[in-house]
């Protein structure tokens, strides 16, 4: 009876706030989950789609299921490359391939011969930003940008890299990099550190000198770009941008954007999405008319990644000067899709987009997911697939 009285007194004290009861703090949500509708059970079950932990066997790749316009063909160019992401080529024919979440490696694949991938950088988390320039290999993780010089003659042992910039903010949300070099300037982005938030100095595209000096902002309000290239006619920068998650299944669209005035343009994040959709939290008191409109919509939650201007001669004239875009595919959308799309600038700052290579999804399940492009000297186009660990080659004609 005394024990019952004691419990009753304790319950009374707790209810009046006189006794503190230890509680387990709620688990902190990862950045990608911020804004997820907790009342929706379908949404609460969604999470980023993991890549396969081992590459898909060559005879199981989806290559035969891909569909392209008449006259084009696709073949498996290389397989067994776990988590294949970015691709760049040196003058000797070596193709350098980066990775992201799974492999933590950089590979080299010879253009000729058996095309067996060789690991040249290992145990390097988020080793995805890659570029090749005048004999040097550049690599960006989420914390630093490095360079190996005279890399083609040192593939058996690259040695230690020169760190050219080590002030990247790190983290895991949109912190991986994409690199391009133009006129001896290194371009890269720092993505937003969340799904939707005030990004501060994040959510921007920057450029700097090749030694890490002279940092300057090229574009602001860029949530997460993992693909950009320069128009061969005008030199203008174009980039893909991933829209925020959890607004709805159909909104907002990912974007294709065109930088016309470097350093002076804001592309909307986090205040406005797809050029016409104010954010429910950060859009109050803002007008979408104050931000740069997208050149084109790329689809809801498309996961638009790598893009490249086609400058070769193998493809028909219609495609020469067009942009090829990898739509990696949504993870937080009930209906999945992924493809290689092509976009044509309209000469007025906009673009027209249509699918080019499809077949990455079967029964609402990913068979592969395209990431990046590399044009070979003969004008054919390589496409990396991090989900299946492969590289495909698109060609035209005989």
N, C-alpha and C positions, 0 to 999 in steps of 0.2 A: 504493500500500500504506500509506503514511504517513497518507493521508486516511482510509482505512478504520480504522486503529488509533485515530486521533483521534476518529472517530465512535463507536467502541466504548467508549472512555474516557468520552466525554460521556454516552453512554447509561447507563453504570454509575453515574456521578455523579448523574444525574437520578433513577435508581431508588433511590439511597441518600439522596436529599434534600439533597445537597450543592450542587446547582445549581438556582436558581429559574428556571422557565420561564414566560414571560409567557403568560397565557391570557385569552381574551376572556370577560369576565364574562357570565353568562346575562342575557338581556333580562328586565327586571322585568315581572311580570305586571300587567295592569290590575286595578283593584279588583274589577270584575265577574267576573274569572276566578279569584279566590281560592276554593279549595275544589273546583275542577273536577277530576273524576276523570281523571287523566292516562292511566290504563290503558284508558280507554274511547274508542275512536276516534270514535264518533258524537258524544260529548260534546265532544271536542277540536275538532270541526269547527263547533260551534255558536258564534254570536256575536250580539250585539244586532242586531235587524232594522232597517236604515236606512229612514228615510222617503224617499219619492220625491223626487228633486232638483228636480222641477218639479211643479206641481199637475196632477192628472188633468183632462183636458178634460171639460167639462160633459156631453157626450154619451157619455162613457166611464165616468162615475161608477156605482157599484153600486146606486144608489137603487132601481131597479126590482126588484132581487133581495132587498131587505129584506122580512122577514116580521114582522107585528105581530098582536096579538090582534084579533078581529073588531070593526069599528067605527072602528079607528084607521087613519090613512094617513100616509105619509111622502113628502116631496117635497124636491128640492134647493132650499134657500133661498138659498145663495150658493156660488159656485165660484171657482177661481183664487186661493185664499188659501193660499199656501205655508205648510205647517207649522202650521196653525191649531190652537191649544191652548185657553187660558182665554178665557172670554167674560164681559163685564160690560156693563150698559146704563146710560146716563145718562137723565135725565128728558126730554131733547129727542128721544129715539128713536135716538140714535147708539149703536152697539154696538161696544165695544172688544174687540179680539181679540189675544191674545199668541201668541208662538211659542217654540220651544225650541232644538234643535240646528242646524237647517238655515237658517231665515230670519233670525234675530237681529233681528226687527222687532216693532213693535206697529202694528196696523191699526185704522182706524175704518171701519165699514160702516153706511151709513144704512139704517134699517128700511124705509123706503119708497123707491120709485124703482128704479133698476137694480141696486142693492146692489153696486156696484163698490167693492172694498176700496181704501182710500187709506192709504199708509204715513205714520204720524205720528211714529214713533220708529224709527231705523235704526241698524245697526251696533252693536247692543247685545246681546252674547253672553248666552245663556240668559235672555232677556227673557220669562220665562213667568209669574211670579207677578203677578197683576193684580187690582185692586179699584177700584171707583168709590164715592165717598162724599161727599155734600154738595158737588158741583161739582169735586171733586178726583180725579185719577187717580193711583193708587198702583201702583208697579211694583217688583218684587223680582227681582234677578239672584242669582247665587250669592255675591256679595260685599257687596251693599248694597241698601237699600230707599229708594226715591225717591218724590217727590210733585210733581205739577204741579197748581197751583190754577187755578180758573176755566177749566177745560180746554175746555169746549164753545164758548167764544168765541175760542179760540186754535188751532183745528185746523190752520190753514195754517202756523203756526209756534209750537210749544209753548214754545220757548225752553229755558233750562237748568232742570233740576228742582232742587228742594230735597232734599238728601240728609238723611234723617231717621235713618238708622242705617247705619253703614259697618263694622261689626265682624263680619259674617258670615264664616265660615271659608273660603269659596271651595271650590276643588277641582272635580272633575267627577262623582264618585260620589255620586248621590242629593243633589246640592247645589242642584238647582233648587227653586223655591218654589211654594207655593200660598197665597193670601191670602184671609182673610175678616175683615170688621169686624162686631163685635157690641157694642152699648152703648159706642161710642166706644173700643173696644179693638181693636187689630190683632193677629190670630192668624196664626202661620206656624210651619213646622216646620224643623228642621235634621236631615236624614237621616243615616244611618250612612255613614261615609266609605269603605265597603267592602261586599263581599258579607256576610262574617261576620268580626267582630273585636270587641275591647273598644272601644265607641264613645266613652267618656269623656263629655264634655258634649254630644256629638251624640245622634242618635236620640231627640229630644224635640220636643214641641209647646210653643211659647212664646206669650205674648201681651205686648203693651206698649201704652203710651199712644200716641196718634196723632202725638206729637212725638218718639217714640223713647225716651222715658224709662219708668221703672217696669217693667223687664223681669221677668217671672215665668214659672216653669215650670207648664204645665198638665197634661202627661202625659209619662211617661218610658217607655223601652223600646219606642219606636215606630221600627221600622227605616226605613220610607220611606212617608210618607203624601203623596199628591198630590191629596187630595180630602177635604174635611170640610164639615159644615154643622150648623146648630142646629135642634133639634126645635122647631117653632113652638108646640107646646103646653107643653113643659116648659123650653125654653131650653137643654137639655143638648146638649153637643157629641158628634157622631158622626163617625167617620172611617174611611176605608179604609186598609189597611196591606199593603204588598207583602212577602211572606215571603221568606226566604233562598233563594238558588239552590244547585243542585248537591247537595242532600240526596238527592233522587231525582226522577224524572220526575213522580211522583204526590204527593210530599210536599215541603215543607209546603203547606198552603192559604194563600192570601191571606186577610185577615181584614176583617170589619166590626166596629168596636169602638164602645163607648159609654162616655163619660166621665161618671161619676156624682159623683166627688169631685175637682174640679180641684186639681191640685198634689200629690195624695196617692197616685196610682195608677201602678203600673208594669205595662206590657203584655207583658213577657217577654223582649224582645230584649236581648242575644244568647243568653240562657240557655235559653229555652223558646219553641217555635214552636207556633202554632195552639192554644195553651192546654194541650196534652197531650203534646208531643213534645220531650223534652230535647235540646239541641244535643249533637252528638257530641264537640265540643271544649270548649265553654264551659258545658255543662250538668252537668258533674261536681260533685257536692256540692250541687246545687240541686234544688228541688222545684217543679214546675209549679203546685202548689197555692198557692205564694206570690205568684203573679202573676194579673192580671185575665184572665178567660177571654173569648174573642171572643164577640160577640153572634151572629155567624154566620160560617160558612166561605164563601169566595167562589171556591173552585176552586184547583187547583195552578198556581202561576206565572201567575195570571190577569192580572196587570198591572192590578189594580183602581186606577183613577184617580179622576176627578171624581165627586162625588155631590151631590145636591141633594134637599131635601124639596120635594115638589110641594104648593104652596099655592094653586093655581088652581082654577077651577070648571069648565073645559071638559071635563076628563076625568071619567069616571064616579066616583061617590062612593067606590068601592072603592080608587081610586088617590089620593084626596085625603088628604094626610098621609103618603103612602108616600115612600120614598127611591128615587130613580133613580140607578143606579151604572153607570159606564162600565168595562167589562172590556176593556182595551186589547189583551189577548192575550199569550200567552207567546212568548218567543224561544228559551228553552233547554228546550223540550219538543218531542218528535218530532211529536206531533199538535197542530196549532194550533187555537185557537178564540178568538172575540171576540164580544161582544154588548153590548147595553144590558140590564141586569137591573133588577128592581124588588124592593124589600125592605119588609116591613111590620113595624114594631115590635110585639112581643107584649105590651107593658105590664109585662114582668118583667125588662127589660134586654136581652133577646134579640131576634131577628128571623127572619122567614121570607123566603127569597129564591127567585126564579124568573126565568128568561129572559123578556125583553119584546120586544126587537127583535133579530133574528138576520139572517144573510146576509152578514156581513163576510168570511167565508172561503169560498173555492172551490178544490177540488182541493188542499187543504192549503196554500193560498197566500192571503195577506191581500189583499183588495180595498180594504179601508179599516180604520181602527182608531179607535173612539170615544174621546174624551178628556174633554170637559166639557159642562156643560148651562147653559142660560139659559132661564128661563120668561118669555115675552112677556106683555104686559098682557092679551091675549085668552085667556091660559091655555094656549096652545100651547107646545111645548117645543123649543128648539133643541139640536142635538147637533153638536159640532165633531169633525172627523176630520183628524188631523195627517198621516196616511199619504197620503190622497188630496187634501188641501188644500181641504176643503169644509165647509159647514155644512148640516145637514139640519133640516127642521121636521116635528115630529110633531103631528098634530091629531086631533080626534075629532069625528065627526058630519059634517054637510054642509059 
